[in-house]
């Protein structure tokens, strides 16, 4: 073996989740054999490309949750040798394999997700399932392969020692059948006391059942250790049952059914312990044998050639999102012409080599000049009415989403993934010129903002059905002002009345009248610290120019249409009816979402050089011999004589500006301490207080 083995997962091995435990155990077993191996995070496109080029075997452990997951997974099909060791049901839209109760079941077999994973399984040189349950549940979708093996998962945790304080314990995921099964068990065993850790639910519960808050992976193990019995009765097929295996090994009583994969293995604690102890070595044996096999040749997809991405009768946010698709096609070697609505052209004209106005497009000429035409509208009735009968003209309507689970621009990457084209995903981004960015900063400086925490609020949207009530915005503004935020109302060209109404309700708020130039609007949004907006084109513009954005949603899905900035989120009422969700959304709910987002933003380098930096109130310094631990949100340990953290902490006691701090101290060190929350922006102290 020369190139070694790359083990790909959705999260780093150090994350305390089941898939990462399996990844860590496999890497440790490979290292013990002296086999070069390294972890790869699926979202790290450079690391994936390196693994594909250099590794003897690429192993995919898990892929959820990863931005543009299907596009990234498809790239792995180009590896020399590919092994799949799935930790769950990656082909399943909701990752649970609950087909008889799943609303997506009828369309699932023909979905992009199933098609991509079926193609990946057909390409794989080795597939290792954790149990017969997982194999049977998977092969209905992925097909039967002769390269399949059954090996229990490595990395089953050992329960900590703890006195028994609970009779029976259970954990509930997203399957309603689990509630029914657990309640049925509790009713049939009234002498037992059952604690169920799950989100609060409405409705009656049996007298011997107590609902407790959900637990993370670590505290789940602690709770199981303190319980006499683990009750695990999922309504969906559980690939193995990590918690059940840990409980079996500890000699506890486990109440399970035939849908738990571990039940297919010996459940005697001693026998199970031997099986699990041998699991990592069995995986290594299979991978070593695979690495010794000749590299098989695999058909490559045809070159994309010349592509026309023709979007019309769509909103500004849609054009911005499809800019990411056009960029991914360009990265894949396609010669892309991006045709956009005339009103969006000035904003996007310089973002790609060829961006044209859709109204100036001669379709007959374009049809002859391009190998592939992808036409996108909101409604099918808006599509070009020509005699489109050839395979090279694809029509897509946004109102018919293939999935309700992933952002729309990712779903179109999945379309190409289904065809075998491994497009590297892009997030929608818009590059403004330095002069434009400076102009946006000047606009805010012109209204005397100190720029510690500037929140730009856009209360409008192209569709009035997406407007949150002006009174609610006024209530939110009062709350954010109380947390030290400076508020700027940003109004679109046709939103004067709406903005004036809110300004009159709150008083003293700064209003920026945006004209028709979207680039001018973008420069102002780029200068803010955080943008709060209804689901609108300006929400997507704020996210695309690089500003953390909080989107307010009601009739539309924040999962499907939310802002895509890495530090962005959507907030929506839990009301089940989309028609009433926006009216039900309270200012308190939006404020809580804002505080959560602000906490993430505070851990990144401040957007403004003038932001002041302070010592975190949670900072602790613990000395142990020649090691010093600085503790905030994370721990930074320093050994030896020099302590580079101490001067940074001391400097921040005087609350210097970000620019003066990084002038005198290494920027990378300061950024790391900010991420660890040893130091924080001064504005964040009031937001989180």
N, C-alpha and C positions, 0 to 999 in steps of 0.2 A: 504494500500500500504506500503510495507516494504523496497523494494530495490530501489524504485524511478525510474525515467525516464532518460535515456541517449539519448541526442540529437546529432546525428552524422552529421558532415558536412565536406566538403573538406577543408575549411579554418576556422580559428578561428572566433568567433562571432563578434569580434571588426573590422574585415575587412569590408570595405564599399562596399559590393556588395549585390545584391538583395537576394541571398540565405542566406547570413549571417544576413541580416536584419530580415528575417523571423525566423531564428534560435534564434536571440536575443529576438524578440517579444514573441516567444513561451516560452522561458526560463523565461522571466519576468512574463508572465501570470501564469506559473506553480508556480513560487515563490510567487506570490500574493495570490494563493490558499493554500499556505503552503505545496506544494507537492515537495518533494526532487527531484531535477533535476540538471543535469550538462552537459556541452558541451564536445564533444569528436571530435578530429580531426581524420579523417579516416586514415591518414598516420601514426598515432601513434599506433603501433601495441599493445603495452602494455595497452594503455588506451582502445582500442577496446576489448581486451581480458577481461579486468576488467569489462567493460560494459556488455559483453555477459554473464559473470558469475554471476553478482550481480544485474543488473537492472531488474525491473519488465517488462519494455518495452524498446526496443531499437528503436529509430526513425531515419530513414535515410532521411535527407533533400536534400543533393546533394553529388556528388562523383567526380566531375571534378574540376580542373585537378589534379589527384593524380597518382603518380608512381605506376605501377602494380594495377591499379584501379579495374579490374575485380577480381583479386585474393583476394583483400581486401574486396570487396563487398560481395563475396561469403561467407566469414566468418560470416557475419551478419545473414545468414540463420540458424545458430545454436543458436540464441538467444531464450529465453523463449517465448517472444511475440515480433513480428516484425511489425512495422508500417512504411509505405512508404509515405512521403509527398514530392514528386518530385518537384523541382523548374523548371524543364525543361524536356528535352527528353534524359534521360541518356542512353536509349537503342540505341540511334542514334549515328553512328560513328562520324558525324560532329556536333552533338548536336543541329541540326536545324530542322530536320524533313522536308526535301525538296525533297521528294522521286521522284517526277516527273522530277526533274532536277539533281538528285544526281547520280554520276557515279558509286556508290556502290550499287544502288538500287536492281539490279538483284541478287546479292549475299547476300544482307543484311539479308533477313529472315532466312537464314541458318547460319549466322555468329555466332562466339563465343559470341560477345557482346549481340546480341538479345537473344541468348539461355540463357545466365547467368541472364539477367534481367527478362526474362520470368519465369525462375525458381524461382527467388527471389519474383516476383509478385505472383506466385502460392503458395509460402510459406507464404506470408505476411498475418497477421491477420487483417490488416486494410490498405487501400490505400486511401489517400485523394488527389484528384485532385483540382486544383485551379479554373477550369472552365469546362464547357461542351466541349469546344474546345480542351483542353488538354486531357480530358478523351477519346474523340472520336479518336484523333490522336494517342493516346497511345495504346488503346485496340486492334487496328489492329495488333499490335506486341506482346503485353503482355497478351492478352486474356481478357475475361470479367469475373469479380469477383463480387460476391454478397456482399463482404466486402467494396465496394467502396462508398466513400462519396464525395460530392462537397462542398468545403468550400473555400471562397476567402483567399488569403494569408495574414497573419498578417505582420506587419512591413512596410506598405506602407508609404514612407516618406512624410513629409509636406514641401511644397515649401517655400523657404525663401521669405521675402518681398523684392520686387525690382521694380523700375520703368520700364515701358514698353519701350524697345529700339529696339526690333526686331518685324517684322510683323509675319512671320511664321518660324518655326524651325523644323528640322528633323535630325535623326541619322541613319546612314546606317551601317549594319553589313556585313556579308560575303555573303549575298544572292543577286545575280545580279538582281533578279526580283524587289528588293526594288528600285534600281535605275530607272528601267523602270516605276514602279508605281509612283514614286515621280516626274519624268520628265513629265509623262502624266498629273499628277495633275497640275504641274506648267504651262504646255502648255494650259490646259483648263482654267486656272485662271491667265491670263497675267497681271491682275491688282494687283496681290499679289506678294510680294517679299519673296523668300524662301531661307533660309540659311541651307545648309546640312553639318553637321559635319561628316567627313569621311576622310580616307586616300585619297591623291591626285589620280586622275584617268585621263587617256587619253581620248580624244574624245570631241565632242561638247556638250555643255550644253545649256538649254534654257536661253534666255536673262535675265529672272527674277530669275535665280538661282545663288547663290554664294556658292562655296565650301570652307569650313573652316576646320581647323585642328580638329582631334578627341578630345573628352573630356573624363575625367574619371567620375566615378559615382557622385562624389560631384559636380564637375563643370557642369555636365549635368543638375542637378537640378537647379543650379543657372541660367543657360542659359534658361531653360524652364520658370523659374520665370520671366525672363525679356522679354519673347515673348508673343505675343497676341494669337498665335495659335500653337498647336503641330500637325504636320502631321506624322502619323504613319501608313504606308501602307506596311507591310512586305509581301513578297511573300510566306513565310512559316508560319505555324500556330504558333502564339505567345501564350504560355501557359496562360498568363494573361495580362501582359502589365503594369509593375510597373510605368513606366513614364506616361503612359496614365491615370492610376488611380490617380497618384499625380496631374496631370493637371486637371482632372475632379473635384477632391476635391477642387481645387483652383478656380473653376468656369471658367476655360479657354475653348476656343473652341478646340475640338479635332477632327481631321479628321482621321477616322479609317475605317477598313473594317471588314468583317465577320471573318477574320482569326485572329483577336485580341480577346483573351479570355475575357477581361473585358467587351466587347460588349455584352456578354451573361448575364451580370448583369445590374442592373439599372445604367444608366449613368447620371441620375440627381444627382447633386453634394451632396445634402442633404441626399438622399436615399443611395447613394454609401458610404457616410461617416458613416452612421449607420451600413451598412453591414460590412465595414472594421473594425469599432470599435468593432464589435461583433466577428470578425474572430478568434482572439486569444483565446477567451473563448470557442468558438465552437470547436477549436482544442483540448483544454484541456478537455472539456466534452467527446470528442471521445476517448482520450487517457485514461482518468480515467475509462470509461466504459470498455475499452479493458483490463486494468490492473485487473479488477474485474472478468474477464472471466477465466475459467479453462485453464491451460497450455495444449496445444495440443501436441501430440507426432508426431515427424517427422522422416522419414526414414533417416538413416545416410549412407553415401557412404561406400563401402567396404574398408577394409584396403588395402593399396598399396602393402604391402608385399615386395618382392625382385625385384628390378628394375635395369635393365641394360640400362644405357644411353650411347649409342654407336654412337660416332660422328667420321666421317672419310671423307676424300676428302674435308675438309673445311680449312679455314684460321685460323691463330693464334687468331685473334679477336673473331672469332666464338667460338673457344674452351674456351676462357676466359669468354665470355658471358654465355655459357652453364654451366660453373662452378657454376654460380648463380642458375641455374635451379636445378642442382644436389644438391646444398646446401639446397634449399627450400624443395626438396623431402626428404632429410635427416631429416630436421627439422620436417617434417610431420610424421616421424616414419618409413619411407621406408628404407630398407637396399639397398643402392645404390652402384653399381659398375659403375665407370665413365671411359669409354674407349675412349682414345684420340689419335690423330695421333702421331706417334713415335717421331717426332721432337718437339712436345709440351709437351711430358711426363716429361722431367726433370724439366720444369717450374712448373708443376701442381701436381707432384707426391705426395707432402706432404700436399696438401691443403684439402684432404678428406681422410677418412679411407681407401678407396679402389679406387685407380686410376691406371689403367693399360694401356699399349700400345695397340692400336687397332690392330697393325700388329701381335701381339703375341696372339690375342684372338682366341680361338677355338670356332667358332660360334655354332657348334653342341652341345658342352658341355654347352655353355652359354645359349642356348635355353632351355635346360632341367633344368638348375639351377635357372632360374629367372621366376617370375610370370608375369612380364611385360617387354617388350623390346621396347625401343624408339630409332629408328635409324634416324640419321640426316646427310644429305649430302647437297651439294649445288645444284646439278642437280639430277633429278630423275634417270637418266641413271647410276649414280654412286652407286645406292643403291644395297644391297645384292640381288642376283638373285635367291635366294632360293624359295621354294614353300610356300610363306608367305600367308596363307589363314586364319589364326586364328586371333581373335580379340586382342590377347595379344601381337602382334607384330605391332607396329605403325611405318610407314615410313613417314618422313617429309623432304621436299626439301626446302632449304632456298630461292631459286629463285622464289618460289610460296608463297609470303607472304600473310597471311590471311588479313592483314591490312597494309595500308601505313601510319597509324597515330600514332603508338606506337612502342617503341624499341622492337627489335626482341625477346630478352629474356623474355620480358613481355608477348608477344603473346603466348609463350609456357606455361606460367603460366595460361593464359586464357584458353588454351586447357584443363587443369585440372579443372579449375573453371567450365567449361561447364559440366564436369562430376561430379561436386559437391564436388571436393576435394579442401578445402580451404587452399592452400599453402601460408605460410607467405613469402612475397617477399623478396628477397635478392638482393643487388646491387653486380655486379661482383667485387670481391676484391681478392687480392693475398697478403698473409702474407709473408714477407721476414724476415729472422732472424736478430737479432740485429747486428751480425757480418757483414752480407751482407749490411745492411743499413749504417753501419759505413764505409764499404769499398767504397760505392758510394759517401759518403761525402768526403772521402780521395781523391778520383779521382778528384773531383772538387777543393779541397784545393790544390792538387798537381799542378794545373795550375794557382795558385795564384788568385783565385776569392775571392772578399771581401764578397760575398754571401748576399749582400743587395737585389738584384733582379737578379736572374739567370734564363734566359729563354733558355730552351733546345729546339732546332728546329730539327725535323726529316723530311727531304725533300723527302724521298722515300716512297715506298709502294710496296707490292707484285705485283700489277698490274700497269704497267707504265701509263695506262689510267687515273690513279688517281694522277699522279704527277702534281703538280702546277709548272709552269715554273721556272727554276732556276733564271732567271732575276727578276721575281716577288719576289722570296724569298730574293734575294739580296737587292731589294728595301725595303722590309719589315724590313730586318735587319738594314738598315740605319735608318729607322724611329724609331725602338725600341731603338737603341743605343742613338738616340737623346733624348729619354725619360729616359735615365739612366740605361737601361738594359744591363747586361753582357750576351753576346750570346755564347752559346755552340752548335756546330753542332754535332748531333748524327747520325752516319752512320751505317746502317746495314751491315751484312757480305758481301753482293754483291753490295754495293752502293758506292764503293770507287770513281769511276769516277764522279758520280753525286755530291758527297760531295766536291770533289776537284774543280769541276767547280764553285760551289757557293763560296767556300773559296777564289778562285782566283778573283772572281768578287768583293768581299767585302774587302778582305785584313784584316789581323790581327785578324781573328776570330779563336777561339779555336775549335779544332776538336777532337772528341773522337771516335776512331776506335773501334767499337763494334765487338767482336768476335762472336763465335757461341753460347755462353752461354746466354740464355735469362734471366737468373737470374742476371747475371752481368749487362746486359743492364737495367733491371728493377731497380737495385740498384742505377744506375746513374740517371735514370729518377726520382726516388723517392727523390733524393737530390736536384732537381731543384725546383724553386719557381713556375714556370708555364711551361708547355710543349706546343709547337705549332707543329702540325703534319698534314700531309696528312691523309686521311682516310686509316688507315693501322693497322696491328697488334700491332705495337709499340704505336700507339695512344691509343688503348684499354689497353695495358700493363701499360702505364703511368697513365691512369685513375684508373686502378685496384690497383696499388701500392699506391694510395692516393695523386697523384699530380693533381692539377687543370689543365685541358687540353682544348686547343682550337683546334678543328678538322677542316680541310679545305676540303670542299666537292665540287664535280662537278657531275659526272655521277651517284652517289649514293645519297640517301636521308640522310641528317643529323638527321632527326627525327627518322628514322628507325635504322640507324647504328651509331649514334653519341656516343661520350664518355658519361659515366654514372656517373662520379663523381658529387657530389652535386654542386660543383662549377666548372662546365665545360659547354661547349657549342660548337655548330657547326656553321660554317659560309659558306654560299653558295651564288653564284650570283643569282640575281632575274631573270636571263635568264630563259625563259620557257622551253628551249630545254636542257635536261640533257647532250646531246652530246657537247654542246658549253658552258655550264655553268662554267666549270673550267677555260677555256681560257678567259671568260668574267670577272672573279673575279679579282678585282684590289687590289693592296697593301693598298690603302686607306680604302677599305671595311674591310679587315682583321685587319688593325690597329684599326679601330673603335670597332670591336668585341673584340680585345685584351684589349682595355681600359675599356670596359664594364666588361669583366671578371676580370681584375685586380682590379677594384673597389670592386667586391664581395670578392676577395681573401684578400684584405687589411682589410676587416672588421672581418676577422677570426684571431685567434692567429697565429702569424708568424710561419712558418715552421722551421725557424732557430733561435736558442737562441741568435745569434749575431746580429739579425736585430735591428736596432735602432728605437726608438719610439719618435714621436714628438707631439706637440699640434696641433690639427686640425686648419687650417686657418679659418674654418667656425664656430669655437667655440664662443658661446655667454654665458655670465653669467647675468641673470636677477633676481634681488632680489625683493621680494614683501612681506614685513612684515617678518615673521619668516620662509618663504619659499624661497628657491633659486632654480631657474631653470637653468640647464646647457643644452644648445641647440647645437646639431650638426645635424646629419641626423635624430636623434630622440631626445626626451627630457627626461632628467633625473631630477626629482624633489626631493629635499631634504628638509624636515621639521624638526624643532627643533633646538637644539643648535649645534650638531655635523654635520659637512659636510665632509663626507669621500671622496668626489670627489676632493675637493680643493688640498689635498696633492698629489694626482695622477697627476693632471694638473701641479702643481708646479714642481714635479719631472721630468715630460716629457719636460719641457722647456730646460733641459740640454741634451736632446736626449740620454737617457740611452739605453743600450741594453735590449732586452726583458727579458733575464735571470736575469739581475740585478734588473729589475723593479719588477718582480714577486717574487723575493727573499725577498724584503722588504715590499711589499704590497700584500694584498689578491688577488690571481690569478683570482678568480671568478669576483671580482669587476673590475679588469683591463680588463678582457675579455669583460665584459658588456659595459664598456666605449669605447672599441675598436669597438664593434658592433654598438654602438650609434654614432660612428664617432666623439667622443669628442677628442680622441687621434688617431693617425694614424701612420703606418710605414713611415719612412722617404722616402723610395723609392717611395711610392705612391704619394708624393707631385709632383715629376717630371712627373710621368705617367699621372696624371690628369691635369697637368698644361698646 
